[in-house]
Amino acid sequence: MTISRETVLEALKSVADPVSGSDIVSAGIARAVTVEGSTVRFVLEIDPGKSEAYGPVRDQADAAVTALPGVGKVSAMLTAHSQKAPPDLKPKQPAQAQQPAAPQKVPGVARILAVASGKGGVGKSTVSANIACALAMQGRKVGLLDADVYGPSQPKMLGVSGRPASPDGKTILPLRNHGVTMMSMGLMTGEDQAVIWRGPMLMGALQQMLLQVQWGELDVLIVDLPPGTGDVQMTLAQKTHVDGSIVVSTPQDVALIDARKGIDMFRKMNVPVLGMIENMSTHICSNCGHEEHVFGHGGVAQEAKKLGVPLLGEVPLHLDVRLAGDNGTPIVAAQPDSAQAKVFLDIATQLVDAGAA
């Protein structure tokens, strides 16, 4: 029997909301209901102050959907959403100001390294995957968290597929390839399925992927951030102890404008900026050997010098880098002796020598 989204919603309506007295669908608690084959996924978005009351509700919702004919697997995520209070226009005395909670460490993870970009399309995910593999090749225990929830690409880059298992319904077992332990929202959704979430759900998912994934003992966890300076970046820096960041940019001025904003964000969030990487630095024709600076040249080096951060490397624009990523084997694993791979290996060596990985 084929299960439909409407059937799932009807089943969820049988579960009462302990706060409003109505059902969890009418109360707006049950969200992001998706059906893929025999697998059903949904999110219960709750007030964090009432989390204890909703533990049994999650179990009831899970059981109600599991009992439906045609359902093979149910994934019910519980995420917190705080109601915004009216703004207090009266200035508070310093003694009354609330101190934010200190960023916490991820259990078992020695260091967290964020890879960011001011804008999309500069190859940040390619850089993240290759640095992760390069560090693994140097004997480091490496994890890679694909935090780009709306556009996850690391499952494709690392050649990983399948659904992560959960032995107890609370923790998630990540997948592994090329010596890298990896978790991504792309493993929880279909390739063609959009994640349509607002900020609170987004931040809740990031917290779960950081703290409810069994990462094991890692020397470094690389976090592949989405482009920009939004909710994910702020949540990571405020809630988690991030040891350092790397900003990726192409040499062109339009990319550097946004790269500056990324570096400014990390500095305001007290996250050390370890350096910049210039991607698509130069192109050498595979037929005639002619070198051409498609996106300009030296822009990132000049920007790094002006901002007082190291230039970690200049990655050329090369067909093999793209093909390797599309085939699920990053260039450092597919062609470790190539000139393109050596750039990433050199960056990894710099990170190890600096104690950042």
C-alpha positions in Angstrom: 0.0 0.0 0.0 1.3 3.5 -0.9 1.4 5.9 2.0 0.6 9.6 1.4 1.4 12.8 3.2 -2.3 13.4 3.9 -2.6 10.0 5.5 0.4 10.8 7.8 -1.2 14.1 8.8 -4.4 12.4 9.7 -2.5 10.0 11.9 -0.7 12.8 13.6 -4.0 14.6 14.3 -4.7 11.7 16.7 -1.9 12.9 19.0 -2.9 15.6 21.5 -0.9 18.7 22.1 -0.4 18.9 25.9 -0.1 22.7 25.8 -2.9 23.9 23.5 -5.3 21.0 24.1 -5.8 20.5 20.3 -3.9 18.0 18.2 -0.2 18.5 17.2 -1.1 19.3 13.5 -3.7 22.0 14.3 -1.4 23.5 16.9 1.4 23.8 14.3 3.7 21.5 16.3 4.0 18.8 13.5 6.0 20.3 10.6 8.0 19.3 7.5 6.1 16.1 6.9 7.7 14.2 4.0 7.0 10.8 2.5 9.6 9.0 0.4 8.6 5.5 -0.5 7.9 3.7 2.8 9.9 6.2 4.8 8.2 9.0 6.7 9.9 12.0 8.2 8.6 14.9 10.3 9.6 17.5 12.8 8.0 18.4 16.1 8.8 22.1 16.7 8.3 22.9 20.4 9.0 25.5 23.0 12.3 24.5 24.6 10.9 25.4 28.0 8.3 22.6 27.7 10.6 19.9 26.3 9.9 17.4 29.1 6.2 17.5 28.3 6.8 16.7 24.6 9.0 13.6 25.1 6.0 11.3 25.3 4.3 13.2 22.5 7.2 12.4 20.1 6.8 8.7 21.0 3.1 8.8 20.5 3.5 10.5 17.1 6.1 8.0 16.1 3.9 5.1 17.1 0.8 6.5 15.3 2.7 6.9 12.0 4.5 3.5 12.3 1.1 1.8 12.7 0.0 3.0 9.3 -0.1 0.4 6.5 2.8 0.8 4.1 5.1 2.6 6.5 8.5 1.0 6.8 10.5 3.6 8.7 9.7 6.7 10.7 12.1 9.5 11.5 10.7 12.0 14.0 13.0 14.9 15.0 12.3 17.1 18.0 13.5 20.6 17.6 13.1 23.7 19.9 11.5 27.0 18.9 11.2 29.9 21.3 8.4 32.3 21.1 9.7 35.9 20.7 8.9 38.1 23.6 7.9 41.8 23.1 11.0 44.0 23.0 12.0 45.6 26.3 12.6 49.3 25.4 13.9 50.2 28.8 17.7 50.0 29.0 18.8 47.3 31.5 21.3 48.0 34.2 24.6 46.1 33.6 24.0 44.0 36.7 20.7 42.8 35.2 22.1 41.8 31.8 22.0 38.1 31.1 25.3 36.5 30.3 25.1 34.2 27.2 25.9 30.5 27.8 29.5 29.7 27.1 30.1 27.8 23.8 30.4 24.1 24.5 32.8 21.4 23.1 31.5 18.5 21.0 32.2 15.3 23.0 35.2 13.4 21.6 36.2 16.2 19.2 39.5 17.8 19.9 39.2 20.8 17.5 36.5 22.3 15.2 37.5 24.0 12.0 34.9 26.0 10.1 35.3 26.5 6.3 33.3 29.4 5.0 32.7 31.8 2.1 31.0 35.1 1.8 29.1 34.0 -1.3 28.1 30.9 -3.0 29.8 29.3 -6.1 33.4 29.8 -5.0 34.1 26.1 -4.4 33.9 26.0 -0.6 32.5 22.5 -0.4 35.2 21.2 -2.8 37.8 22.8 -0.7 36.3 21.3 2.5 36.1 17.8 1.1 39.7 17.8 -0.2 41.1 19.3 3.0 39.3 16.6 5.0 40.7 13.8 2.9 44.2 15.4 2.9 44.2 15.5 6.7 43.0 11.9 6.8 45.9 10.9 4.5 48.3 12.5 7.0 47.0 10.2 9.7 44.5 12.6 11.4 41.2 11.4 12.6 38.8 13.6 10.6 35.1 14.3 10.6 33.2 16.5 8.1 29.9 18.1 9.0 28.0 19.4 6.0 26.2 22.3 7.6 24.8 23.6 4.4 21.3 22.3 5.2 19.6 23.9 2.2 22.2 22.8 -0.4 24.1 19.8 1.0 26.8 18.5 -1.4 29.2 16.5 0.7 27.4 13.1 0.1 28.1 13.6 -3.6 31.6 14.9 -3.0 32.6 12.0 -0.8 30.7 9.3 -2.6 28.5 8.4 0.4 24.9 7.3 0.2 22.3 5.6 2.4 20.5 6.5 5.5 22.4 6.9 8.8 21.4 4.4 11.4 20.2 5.3 14.9 20.7 2.5 17.4 18.6 4.0 20.2 16.4 6.5 18.4 18.3 9.4 19.9 21.8 9.3 18.5 22.9 9.0 14.9 25.7 6.9 13.4 27.6 9.0 10.7 28.8 7.4 7.5 32.5 7.1 6.4 34.5 7.1 3.2 38.1 8.1 2.2 39.0 8.0 5.9 36.6 10.8 6.7 33.6 10.5 9.1 30.7 12.5 7.6 27.2 13.7 8.4 24.9 15.7 6.2 21.3 16.6 5.9 21.6 15.3 2.4 21.7 11.8 3.9 18.4 12.4 5.5 16.5 13.6 2.5 16.2 12.6 -1.1 18.5 14.2 -3.8 15.6 16.1 -5.3 13.9 17.0 -2.0 14.1 20.6 -0.8 14.5 21.4 2.9 12.0 24.2 3.5 12.8 25.3 7.1 12.8 28.6 9.0 15.7 29.7 11.2 14.7 27.9 14.5 14.3 24.5 12.7 17.6 25.1 10.9 19.4 25.9 14.1 17.8 22.9 15.9 19.0 20.5 13.1 22.6 21.9 13.3 22.6 21.4 17.1 21.4 17.8 16.6 24.0 17.0 13.9 26.8 18.4 16.2 25.7 16.9 19.5 23.6 13.8 18.7 25.9 12.3 16.1 28.3 9.7 17.4 31.5 11.3 16.0 33.8 9.2 18.0 37.3 10.4 18.9 38.3 13.0 16.3 41.4 15.2 16.0 39.4 17.7 14.0 35.9 18.2 12.8 35.6 20.3 9.7 32.3 22.2 9.3 31.4 23.0 5.7 29.3 26.1 6.3 26.7 27.6 3.9 27.6 30.8 2.2 26.9 34.1 3.9 26.7 35.3 7.5 23.4 34.0 8.7 21.7 31.7 11.3 24.0 28.7 10.8 27.2 30.6 11.2 25.9 32.5 14.3 24.6 29.3 15.9 27.8 27.5 15.4 30.0 30.3 16.8 27.7 31.0 19.7 26.8 27.5 20.8 29.9 25.6 19.9 33.6 26.2 20.7 35.1 26.8 17.2 38.9 26.7 17.2 39.5 28.3 13.9 38.0 29.3 10.5 39.1 29.4 6.9 37.5 31.7 4.3 37.4 30.6 0.6 37.1 33.1 -2.2 37.8 33.4 -5.9 40.2 36.3 -7.0 37.4 38.4 -8.4 36.4 41.6 -6.7 32.7 40.6 -6.3 33.7 37.5 -4.3 36.2 39.4 -2.2 33.6 41.9 -1.1 31.7 39.1 0.6 34.8 37.3 1.8 35.6 40.5 3.8 32.2 40.2 5.5 32.9 36.6 6.4 36.1 37.4 8.1 34.5 40.4 9.9 31.8 38.1 11.1 34.3 35.5 12.6 36.2 38.3 14.3 33.1 39.7 15.9 32.2 36.2 17.0 35.7 35.7 18.5 36.6 32.9 16.1 40.2 32.9 15.0 40.7 33.3 11.2 43.4 30.9 10.3 43.7 32.1 6.7 42.2 32.5 3.2 42.3 30.1 0.2 42.1 31.4 -3.3 40.1 28.9 -5.4 39.9 28.9 -9.2 43.2 30.8 -9.0 44.4 30.2 -12.6 43.4 27.9 -15.5 45.9 26.0 -17.6 44.5 24.7 -20.9 44.8 20.9 -20.9 45.4 21.0 -24.7 47.8 23.8 -25.3 49.2 24.6 -21.8 48.2 28.3 -22.0 47.6 29.8 -18.6 44.8 32.2 -18.2 43.5 34.0 -15.1 39.8 33.6 -15.7 38.7 35.3 -12.4 41.7 37.6 -12.1 44.8 36.8 -10.2 46.3 37.6 -6.8 43.1 39.2 -5.4 42.9 36.9 -2.4 46.7 37.2 -1.6 46.3 41.0 -1.6 43.1 40.8 0.5 44.8 38.4 3.0 47.8 40.8 3.4 45.5 43.8 3.9 43.4 41.9 6.5 46.5 40.5 8.2 45.6 36.8 7.7 47.8 34.1 6.0 47.2 33.0 2.4 47.0 29.2 2.8 47.0 28.3 -0.8 46.0 29.0 -4.4 43.9 26.2 -6.0 43.9 26.1 -9.8 40.7 25.8 -11.9 41.1 22.4 -13.4 38.7 19.9 -15.0 40.0 17.0 -12.9 39.1 18.6 -9.7 35.5 19.0 -10.8 35.3 15.4 -12.3 36.8 13.9 -9.1 34.2 15.7 -6.9 31.3 14.6 -9.2 32.6 11.0 -9.1 32.7 10.9 -5.3 36.4 10.8 -4.9 38.1 14.1 -4.1 41.2 14.9 -6.2 43.5 14.3 -3.2 42.2 10.7 -3.1 41.8 10.2 -6.8 45.1 11.7 -8.0 47.3 12.3 -4.9 50.4 13.0 -7.0 48.7 15.7 -9.2 49.6 19.4 -8.9 46.0 20.1 -7.9 46.1 17.6 -5.0 49.5 18.8 -3.8 47.9 22.3 -3.1 45.4 20.7 -0.7 48.0 18.5 0.9 50.2 21.5 1.5 47.2 23.3 3.1 46.6 20.3 5.3 50.3 20.3 6.4 50.1 23.9 7.3 47.1 23.3 9.5 48.7 20.4 11.2 51.9 22.3 11.8 49.9 25.2 13.2 48.1 22.9 15.6 44.8 23.6 14.0 44.1 20.0 12.9 
